[in-house]
Amino acid sequence: MLHATVEALEPTVLHAEAQASVAALLKAGESANTVRSYASALRYWAAWFQLRYRAAITLPVPVPVVLQFLVDHVQRPGAAPRTGAAPGTGPADGSPWGGTLLHDLPPAIEAALVAGGFKAKRGAPALATVMHRLAVLSKAHQLRELTNPVRDPAVQELVRRIRRGHATRGVRPQAKTALTRDPLTALLATCSDGLKGDRDRALLLFAFASGGRRRSEVAGALMEHLEKLDERTYLYRLGHSKADQTGTGTQADAVKPIIGAAATALTAWLSASGVTSGPIFRRIHKTRPGGPLTGQAVWLIVKRRAALAKLKGDFGAHSLRSGFVTEAGRQAVPLKEAMALTGHRSLTTFLRYYQSGAVQSSAAADLLGAFADE
């Protein structure tokens, strides 16, 4: 029986307090990186809409607005260059066919977006950035149960043709340079600067050897999830990851071995820093460990060490993950074993890196090896 002091709820309507509770639960279950990326995308939509239409953006967004957004930000082939045109007037992405690449964003609006900090620089953004902003707008409509313009057939068809056009031109997503064994060794050679060097060596080897951990996983690594078996062996249990948002993965999926050189480096860092609980990897204040690292700090550590090693390429935190998978392919590690460490759920994503390493040692790639040069 309902207690007399408890308000009866209408079953067909969510109570205001319950709405706030639902919002809090959704927020708590969202990763910090996702929240930031969504907020950034929505800020850009608001700024672009305000400048383009001289009005504040409201939902639902009309379909023509989404189509305009796409042609404002996605490059398309323009007219062929004039005979004798100055160098640099061809395709911006260096594609082999003639003509220029154009997009419809007015220069004055682009300048305002750059000046306001909504856009990093002039020029069309990467296709992945445009698609992410489109996905965020779609999610905003979905959560509010509004008619979704991104799902409109006209928008879907244009997106499909855009993707096909980029593939035809050979435009591929930008990827960080893989930190395979040799370049990683070069990075480790720079880690000779005291406590910071001990930390960076342990961090790089921990991330690589445990299956190419993501920067959020490295920054969030806790001593409470680390088990030391001996001086050359640790077991680390992922409490949460991008592939396992709820932290309910099986024991085999979640436990990652830290052995050999990686274990030695981890022991040296823990001994030197005195860290016994909480985050494994910390900021360094002069000669002592401080608070936990952020994902951005992990990214900066990789960038800094790559610069010190004078490596050529575009290195970042993801270089460790792609490097592990690529190196696994080079050393012919079975797919199942490699994926068990990385935690990849998508075979397509995993193979993009694995095959790039495996192809270099493929017997099929040297079928003419038996023929001597004449």
C-alpha positions in Angstrom: 0.0 0.0 0.0 1.3 3.5 -0.9 2.4 5.5 2.1 0.2 8.6 2.7 3.2 11.0 2.7 4.6 9.7 -0.6 3.3 11.5 -3.7 1.7 9.3 -6.3 3.4 9.5 -9.7 1.8 9.6 -13.1 3.1 6.4 -14.9 3.0 8.0 -18.4 5.1 11.1 -17.5 8.6 11.2 -16.0 8.6 13.2 -12.8 10.9 16.3 -12.8 13.1 15.0 -10.0 13.4 11.7 -11.9 14.4 13.6 -15.1 17.2 15.3 -13.1 18.3 11.9 -11.7 18.3 10.4 -15.2 20.4 13.3 -16.5 22.9 12.8 -13.6 23.2 9.1 -14.3 23.8 9.7 -18.0 26.4 12.2 -17.2 28.2 9.9 -14.7 28.2 7.1 -17.3 29.8 9.2 -20.0 33.6 9.4 -20.4 35.2 12.8 -19.8 36.7 12.8 -23.3 33.3 12.1 -24.9 31.7 14.9 -22.9 34.4 17.4 -24.0 34.2 16.3 -27.7 30.4 16.7 -27.7 30.6 20.1 -26.0 33.2 21.3 -28.5 31.1 20.1 -31.5 27.9 21.8 -30.1 29.8 25.0 -29.5 30.9 24.9 -33.1 27.4 24.3 -34.4 26.1 27.2 -32.4 28.8 29.6 -33.6 28.6 28.6 -37.2 24.8 28.8 -37.2 24.9 32.3 -35.5 27.3 33.6 -38.1 25.6 31.9 -41.1 22.0 32.7 -40.3 22.3 35.6 -37.8 20.2 33.8 -35.3 20.6 31.4 -32.3 20.4 27.7 -33.2 17.3 25.9 -32.0 16.3 22.2 -32.3 15.1 20.6 -34.4 17.5 21.9 -37.1 15.9 22.0 -40.6 17.3 19.6 -43.2 18.6 22.5 -45.5 20.8 23.7 -42.6 22.5 20.4 -42.4 23.0 20.3 -46.1 24.5 23.8 -46.0 26.8 22.7 -43.1 28.2 19.9 -45.3 28.9 22.0 -48.4 30.4 24.7 -46.2 32.9 22.2 -44.7 33.5 19.4 -47.2 35.8 20.0 -50.1 34.6 19.2 -53.6 36.4 19.4 -57.0 36.4 22.8 -58.6 37.2 24.0 -62.1 40.5 22.8 -63.8 43.4 25.2 -63.3 44.3 27.6 -66.2 47.2 26.7 -68.4 50.3 28.1 -66.9 48.6 28.7 -63.5 50.9 29.5 -60.6 52.1 26.5 -58.5 49.9 25.6 -55.6 46.6 26.3 -57.3 45.9 22.5 -57.7 44.2 20.2 -55.3 44.8 21.0 -51.7 45.3 17.3 -50.8 47.8 16.6 -53.6 45.5 14.3 -55.5 46.7 13.4 -59.0 43.7 14.7 -60.9 43.5 18.4 -62.1 41.4 21.1 -60.7 41.1 22.9 -57.3 39.2 21.8 -54.2 36.5 24.2 -53.0 34.1 24.6 -50.1 31.3 27.1 -49.5 32.2 28.6 -46.2 32.5 32.4 -46.7 36.0 33.7 -45.9 34.6 36.3 -43.5 32.7 33.7 -41.5 35.7 31.4 -41.5 37.9 34.3 -40.2 35.3 35.0 -37.4 35.3 31.3 -36.4 39.1 31.2 -36.2 39.2 34.5 -34.3 36.6 33.2 -31.8 38.6 30.0 -31.2 35.9 27.7 -32.7 38.2 26.8 -35.6 41.9 26.1 -35.3 42.9 27.4 -38.7 41.6 28.3 -42.1 40.7 25.6 -44.6 38.3 22.7 -44.7 38.4 20.4 -41.7 39.2 16.7 -41.9 36.2 14.6 -43.0 36.3 12.8 -39.7 35.8 16.1 -37.9 32.8 16.9 -40.1 31.3 13.5 -39.5 31.8 13.7 -35.8 29.9 17.1 -35.6 27.1 15.6 -37.7 26.9 12.6 -35.3 26.8 14.9 -32.3 23.9 16.9 -33.8 22.1 13.6 -34.6 22.6 12.5 -30.9 21.2 15.8 -29.7 18.0 15.3 -31.7 17.8 11.6 -30.6 18.0 12.4 -26.9 15.2 15.0 -27.2 13.1 12.6 -29.4 13.0 15.2 -32.1 12.8 14.7 -35.9 16.4 14.0 -36.8 17.6 16.0 -39.9 20.7 13.9 -40.1 18.6 10.8 -40.8 16.8 12.6 -43.7 17.3 10.7 -47.0 18.8 13.7 -48.7 21.4 14.1 -46.0 22.2 10.4 -45.9 22.7 10.3 -49.6 25.0 13.3 -49.6 27.1 11.8 -46.8 27.3 8.5 -48.8 28.5 10.3 -51.9 30.9 12.4 -49.9 32.5 9.3 -48.4 32.7 7.7 -51.8 34.2 10.8 -53.4 36.9 11.0 -50.7 37.7 7.3 -51.2 37.9 7.8 -55.0 40.4 10.6 -54.5 42.5 8.5 -52.2 41.9 10.7 -49.2 42.4 8.6 -46.0 41.9 9.5 -42.4 45.1 10.9 -40.8 46.7 8.4 -38.5 49.5 8.8 -36.0 52.9 7.3 -36.8 53.1 3.8 -35.3 55.6 3.4 -32.5 56.9 0.0 -33.3 59.9 -1.6 -31.6 62.7 0.4 -33.1 61.3 3.9 -32.7 60.0 3.0 -29.2 63.6 2.0 -28.3 64.7 5.4 -29.5 62.2 7.1 -27.2 63.2 5.0 -24.2 66.8 6.1 -24.8 65.8 9.6 -24.0 64.4 8.6 -20.6 67.6 9.4 -18.6 66.4 12.6 -16.8 65.9 11.4 -13.2 62.5 10.7 -11.8 60.7 12.1 -14.9 62.7 9.7 -17.0 61.8 6.8 -14.7 58.2 7.7 -15.0 58.2 8.1 -18.8 60.1 4.9 -19.4 57.7 3.0 -17.2 54.7 4.7 -18.8 55.7 4.0 -22.4 56.6 0.4 -21.7 53.4 -0.2 -19.6 51.2 1.2 -22.4 52.9 -0.7 -25.2 53.5 -4.1 -23.5 50.0 -4.3 -22.1 48.5 -4.2 -25.5 48.8 -0.6 -26.6 46.7 1.0 -23.9 44.8 4.2 -24.7 45.9 7.4 -23.1 42.8 7.5 -20.9 43.6 4.0 -19.6 47.2 4.9 -18.9 46.2 8.1 -17.1 43.5 6.2 -15.1 45.7 3.2 -14.2 45.5 2.5 -10.4 47.8 0.7 -8.0 44.8 -1.1 -6.6 44.4 -2.9 -10.0 48.1 -3.9 -10.1 49.3 -7.2 -8.8 53.0 -7.9 -8.5 54.0 -11.6 -9.0 57.7 -11.1 -9.0 60.4 -8.6 -10.1 59.8 -9.4 -13.7 56.0 -10.0 -13.7 52.9 -7.9 -12.9 49.3 -8.4 -13.8 47.2 -5.3 -14.4 43.4 -5.5 -14.4 41.5 -2.9 -16.5 38.6 -1.6 -14.4 37.2 0.4 -17.3 38.1 0.9 -20.9 36.6 2.3 -24.2 35.7 -1.2 -25.2 34.3 -2.1 -21.8 32.5 1.0 -20.5 30.9 -0.8 -17.6 34.1 -2.6 -16.4 32.4 -6.0 -16.5 34.7 -7.7 -19.0 35.8 -11.3 -18.4 38.9 -12.0 -16.5 40.8 -13.1 -19.6 39.8 -9.8 -21.4 40.6 -7.5 -18.5 43.9 -8.9 -17.1 47.0 -7.6 -19.0 50.5 -8.9 -18.3 53.4 -6.5 -17.7 56.5 -8.6 -18.0 60.2 -8.4 -18.8 61.6 -4.9 -19.5 58.2 -3.3 -18.9 58.0 -4.9 -15.4 61.6 -3.8 -14.6 60.8 -0.2 -15.6 57.6 -0.2 -13.6 59.4 -1.5 -10.5 62.1 1.2 -10.9 59.4 3.9 -11.1 57.4 2.7 -8.1 60.6 2.4 -6.0 61.9 5.8 -7.0 58.5 7.6 -6.6 57.2 5.8 -3.5 53.8 5.5 -5.1 51.9 2.7 -3.3 48.2 3.6 -3.9 46.0 5.6 -6.2 47.2 6.6 -9.8 50.3 4.8 -10.9 51.6 7.6 -13.1 51.9 11.1 -11.6 52.9 14.6 -12.4 56.4 15.5 -11.2 56.9 18.5 -9.0 60.7 19.1 -9.0 61.9 15.9 -7.4 58.7 14.3 -6.1 55.5 12.9 -7.6 52.3 14.9 -7.5 48.8 14.5 -8.7 47.6 12.1 -11.4 48.3 12.6 -15.1 45.6 13.5 -17.6 45.1 11.9 -21.0 46.5 15.1 -22.5 49.6 14.8 -20.4 50.2 11.2 -21.7 49.9 12.6 -25.2 52.4 15.3 -24.5 54.9 12.8 -23.0 54.9 10.8 -26.2 55.2 14.0 -28.3 58.1 15.3 -26.2 60.1 12.0 -26.2 59.6 11.6 -29.9 61.0 15.2 -30.4 63.9 14.4 -28.1 64.7 11.3 -30.1 64.5 13.4 -33.3 62.0 10.9 -34.9 60.3 11.9 -38.1 56.5 11.5 -38.1 53.4 12.6 -36.4 53.5 10.9 -32.9 50.9 10.9 -30.2 49.5 8.7 -27.5 47.7 6.5 -30.2 51.1 5.8 -31.7 51.6 3.3 -28.9 48.4 1.4 -29.7 49.0 1.3 -33.4 52.6 0.5 -32.8 51.8 -2.5 -30.7 49.4 -3.9 -33.3 51.7 -3.2 -36.2 54.6 -4.9 -34.4 52.4 -7.9 -33.5 51.8 -8.2 -37.3 55.5 -8.0 -38.1 56.3 -10.7 -35.5 53.5 -12.9 -36.7 51.7 -12.9 -33.4 48.4 -14.8 -33.8 45.4 -12.5 -34.3 43.5 -13.9 -31.3 46.5 -13.4 -28.9 47.1 -9.8 -30.1 43.5 -8.8 -29.9 43.2 -10.3 -26.4 45.7 -7.8 -25.2 44.5 -4.8 -27.1 40.9 -5.4 -26.3 39.8 -4.6 -29.9 36.2 -5.6 -30.6 36.3 -4.6 -34.2 38.4 -6.9 -36.4 38.3 -4.3 -39.2 39.9 -1.7 -37.1 42.5 -4.1 -35.7 43.4 -5.4 -39.1 44.1 -2.0 -40.5 47.2 -1.8 -38.4 48.0 -5.6 -38.0 48.1 -6.2 -41.8 50.3 -3.2 -42.4 52.9 -4.9 -40.2 52.3 -8.4 -41.4 52.6 -7.6 -45.1 56.2 -6.7 -44.7 57.1 -10.3 -43.5 54.6 -12.0 -45.8 56.1 -14.9 -47.8 53.6 -14.0 -50.6 55.1 -10.6 -50.9 58.4 -12.0 -52.2 57.3 -14.7 -54.7 60.0 -13.5 -57.1 62.7 -13.8 -54.5 64.1 -16.9 -56.1 64.9 -15.0 -59.3 68.4 -13.5 -59.2 68.9 -10.0 -60.7 70.7 -10.2 -64.0 
